[in-house]
Structures are given as structure tokens and as C-alpha cells.
Amino acid sequence: MLPLLVLLGPTAAGKTAVAIRVAKLLGGEIISADSMQVYRHLDIGTAKPTAAEREGVPHHLLDIVEPDEEFNVARFQAEVKRIIPAIVARGHLPMLVGGTGLYIRAVVDNYDFSPGGPDPDLRHRLKERAAREGAAALHAELARVDPAAATRIQPTDVRRLIRALEVRELTGRPISEQGKGPPLYRSLQIGLTRDRARLYAAIDARVDEMIKRGLVEEARWLLAQGYPPTLPAFQALGYKELVPYLKGEATLAEACRILKRETRHFAKRQLTWFRRDKRIIWLNRDSFPSESALAEEISRLAEGKLLTDHE
């Protein structure tokens, strides 16, 4: 099986910078496992690394669709299945890096998405229901038929709520219990975390930095291009929270306060999802004196569990 290093964790845990250091040490190429960094033009709000920040390390699955294009976990998995063998063929180590738990699990466990393809009529009915009753009604139903999925899908994420309910009705099985195909990769999963107070402080600092870098202007530009705030891309943290401000319905201070709160809640949901997987080796960022020391430890683990066997 092909080797795969997975670096995961909650938002603001420092995955991007550490992953780049690890990639330089191991000759890695990074595959983004972020459901929102796939969208073009959503740069600041998704914390997408700039060309300079990538420091020459190849990155994959950034900026591959427009904000009004549909992108889902099945398509992500298909893209990764194409990319990983090409990376290995170049003599490099594939590194899956991000915080979208379902995307990562779909790759590591080779989820089978063949049953339950989209049903246009059912999807239309669910969309109408969402418009009529609100996303909260869909989330309440999902909590009843698939509690595990409800814990990891935001109550406002209409697209993913519809997909989860769609799979449940079409297959009779919860989306959280998707079938698995044969394993394709020899994976090592490393989870990055931080002490809660420091993680929350990092989240607040990140939001403040995003505002300074032009997040408001980025969101305003997206709306000016005709992209409606109902698009899945606008469900990304940092955009939907700014829409009330841009419409004159809230102050910027209030929008930022809500964004910080929702990002903290999101980080908690990410950790809840990841901690179900006992295969993950957790490293506390605050237990290491520097990013370099943390990267060296991850590299040591990868060399022992992936590269030695591969060679």
C-alpha cells in the first residue's frame, strides 16, 4: 500500500506552518483536506496559505472550483485517489493536511460512495423544506436519524444537512456509517492540538488578523460578483458572519464577536469528531519549544512508521 502521512486537528492549531516544515524534512507534497480551501477567491477567510507561505512546497486541491460550483466529499476522495499515486511516483511523500474530518476519514478508510447518488427530486424537496422551515428543522431531524452526523455538521450548513438526510433516505443507512472499501494507504495520522485557553486565544488572534488583512473587503467583493450568501462556499466561517454587517444589519464589532464564538464552537466540534478515531497520535503544540521541534518529532514518527517500511 502507498504511504500517507495525515496531519489533522482543529482550526488555529498551527497545522499549515508545521506541515510545510515536515514536508521540507521528508520531501513531502501537501494535499489540502479543507472543504473550503477548494474554492477560488475565498483566501483570507479560509486561511489559505499564500504562494509565499507555501515556501516552494507543492500543494494540491487549493483553488480548484468557483464559489458557485458544487464540491463534495465523494469528489474530494476521487481527486485524492488520483493525486496520491502521482506524488509517490515522483518519489515524494503524500501528506494530507487539514481539519475537515469527513474528508480525511473518507480517504483513510476508503469510504464507498457508490450507493445513494444524488436524487434531484428528493434534493429539491429538502431544499424547499429548508427554505420553508429553516436549517434548524433539518438539523433536528438529522439528530434523530443520525446523531453522529448531527454532531459534526453545523446547524446552519444546509448543503451538508441535505446530503446527510438524502443518504439516509436513499440507502437506509446513516452517512456516518458509510460503507468502506479495501484500504488503499498505509496511513499515519498525527493530530495537533493546543491547551484550550491557548487555542481560543489563537482563534481570536487569527480573526483579528484576518480582518486586518482584508476579510471584509474579500466578502464584499464576493457579494459584488453576484455570488449569493446562500451558496455552500458562503457557509465557510468568516463569510456568513460578515453578511449581516455588509447588509447594515450589525456592527463590525458584533460580527467579529460572533465569528470568534462560532470558530471556537467549530474547533470543539472538530476535536469531538477526531477523538473518536483511536488511531490518531496526538501531539500538543504547547509541549514543544518551537515549530521546528514539533516538525522534527512528526518527521521522526513518519520515518519510523511510513518511510522505513516503504523503502
N, C-alpha and C positions, 0 to 999 in steps of 0.2 A: 504493500500500500504506500501511497505517496505521503510524505511528511507534511504536517500542517501545524504551525505554531499559532495559537489563538491568544490574543491579548484583549481582555474584556474588562468591564467594570462600569460604575456609574459615571454620569457626566461630571466633569471637572476633577476627575481623579488623576489626570495627567497622562492619559494613555498615549496621546499623539506624540508628545515630545519623547517619551520613553521608548515608544515603538520605533521611532526614527533612529535613536541611538542603538537599539538592538539590531535593527536592520543593517546598520553600518558594521556592527561587530560580526554578524553572521552571514552577510551577503543576502539579505532578505529583500523581498518585494512586498509592499503592503496592499492588501485588499480591504477597502473600507467596508465595515459592517455597520453602516449607519443608514437608516431608511430615508433620511432627509438629505444627506450629502450627495445623493444621486442627482438631485435637481440642480440645473443650471440657475444662476442668478441668486440662489439662496446661499450666500457665502458667510456673511458675518454671523447671522443668527444660528447657523448650524455648526459654527466653529470649524469651518472647513479650512484645512491648512493651505496657506498660500504657496505659490511655487517656491518662494524663498525659504519658507518654513519647512518644506519637504527636503531641503538640503541635498537635492540630487537623487534621493531615494525614489525609485519607481512607485507610483501609486495607481491603483485601479479602482474603478467604479465610483469615481467622482465626476460630476457634471456630465451625465450620460443621457438625461432626459429633460425635456422642458417642463416647467411647473404645471402645465395643464395636461401632461401625459400621465397615463396610469403606470404605476410600478408597484409590484407586489413581491411577496416572499418567494413565490414559485419562479418568477423571472430572475430574482436575485440568485437563487440557487443554481439556475441554469447558467447564468453568467459565470458564477464561481467555478462550476464544473468545467467550463471552457478555459478559464484563466489559469487555474492551478497546474494542470499538466504542462502548459506553456512555460510557466515560471520554472518548474522543475527541469524541463528540457533545456533551459538556459543555464542550468547549474546553480540556481538560486533557491532560497527557502521561501515558500509561501507563508505569509503572515496575515491572518485575518484579525483585523483590529477595529473595535467599536463597542457600542453599547446597546444595539438592538438585539435583544435576547432571542427572539423568534428567528431572526435571520441567521444568527450564529448556530442555534440548535438545528435548523434545517440543513445546514452544511455538515456539521459534525456528525449528526445522526442520520443523515441522508433521508430526510422526510420524503414520503411518497405523496406527491400532489396530483397524481393522475386521476383519482376519483373526485367527483364533486366539482367539476369545472363550472365556470360562471353560468348562471341561468338568467338570461336577460329579463324574463317576466318576474321572477322572484326578486331579483335585484331592484327592479322598478318598484315593486310593491313595498319593499323595505325602505327604499328612498322616500317614497310618498309617506310612509308611516313616520319616518324620521322628521320630515318636514311638518307633518301634522301634529305629532305628539312630542317631538323633541328627542334629542340623542339620549336623554336620561331614561326614557322608556325602553329603548333598545338595550341600554346597558343593564337595566333591571331584569329584562328577560334573559340576557346572556348570563347574568349572575345566577339565575335559576337553572338554566340548562347546561352551563359550562362555567362553574365558579372559578376554575383555574385560569381560564382565558380572561374572565372579567377582571381579575386582579392585575393583569398586565396590560390591559387596553384602557386607555384614558376614557373617561365617561363622555368626553367631547369628540373623540375620534370616530366620526360617523363611518368613514370608509372601512376601517378595520372591524367595527361593530357589525356592519352589514355583512362583511365577508365571513366573520365567525358564525353569525346566525345562518348564513347561506350554507356553509359547510355542514352545520348541524342538521339542517332540514334535508339537504340533498343526500347526505351519506348516513345519517342516523348516528354519527359519531362526533364527539366534540372536536373542535380544531386543535385543542390542546393534546389530543390523543391521536394525532395524525399517524398513519402507518409509517414504518421505516423500511427503507431498502437496505441492501447489504452495505456494510461500511466501506467507504472509499478511501479514507485517510487515516493515517496513524497520527492522531491529534494529541497535542499537549495544550491544555487550557490553563492560562495564568490569569488570575483575577487581581486587579489593582483596586485597593480601597484606601480610605483615609479615616482617621478619627473623625467622628461625626461633626464635632464643632469646627474642625479644620476644613472638612468637606463643604459644610454650609458656608463658611467664610469664603472658600474658593469660589463657590457658586455665586455669591453676592458680588465678589470682585470681578468675576467673569461678566456678569450682566452689566456692571458699571463700565467695564472696558468695551463691551460691545456697543453700548450707547455712544461712547466717545469715538469709536471707530466709524460710526455712521449707520447703526442698525435702523434708526428711524427713517433715514433717507432711503435705505435699501427697501424697507417695507413700503414706503410711499411710492417709490419707483415701480415696484411690482404691481401695486394697485393702478398706477397711472398707465401701465402697459395693457390694462384690461383684464388682468388676472383676478377673478373674483375671490373674496376671502373664504368662500365655501370649498375651494379646491383642497385636495389632500395635502398639497405642498404647504398650504397656509396653516395646517394643523401643527406644523413644527413650532416648538417653543421659541418665543421671540418674535413671532409674527402675529399670531392670533391675539396675543395680549396687547399688541400695539394698535390693532384695528380700532378699538373704541377711542383711543387718543387721536388717531388720524381722522376720525369722523367727528371730533369735537365733543365726544361724549364722556371723556375722562381726561384728567391731567396726566402729564408725562410721569410725574412722581407716583401717581396711583398705578399707572400701567407698569412701571418698573417694580413697584412693590409686589404686584400680582405676579409678574414674571419671575421674580426671585422665589416667591412662595411656591408657584407651580413647578419650578425647576427643582426645588428641594423635594417636593412630593414625587416628582418623576424619578429622582435619584433613589428614593426609598423603594419605589416600585421596581426599579431595575435590580436593586440588591435582593429584593424578595424573590424575583424570578431567578436570578443567577444562583442563589444559595440553595435552590432545590437540587442543583447538579453537584453531586459529591465528588465528581472527578476534577473539579476546579481546584487548583492550588492558589491559595490567596496570599498576597503579599501586601503588607501595609506600607504605603508610601512614606508615612511619617516615621517608620522604623529604620529608614535608610538615610545616611548623611547627605546624599545627593542623588540626582537623576542618574548620574554615571554609575554609582554603586548599585542602584536598583537595576539598571540595564545589564550590568555585568552579572548580577545574580540570575536574571532571566536567561541570559545567554548561557550561563553555566548549566542551568536546568535543561535548556533546549539541547545543548551539546550532549548531555548525558542520556536524554530520553528520546531524542529525534535523530540528531546528526550521526551519532556513532553507529546506530543500527542501520541508518540509511547508507552509510559509506561501506 
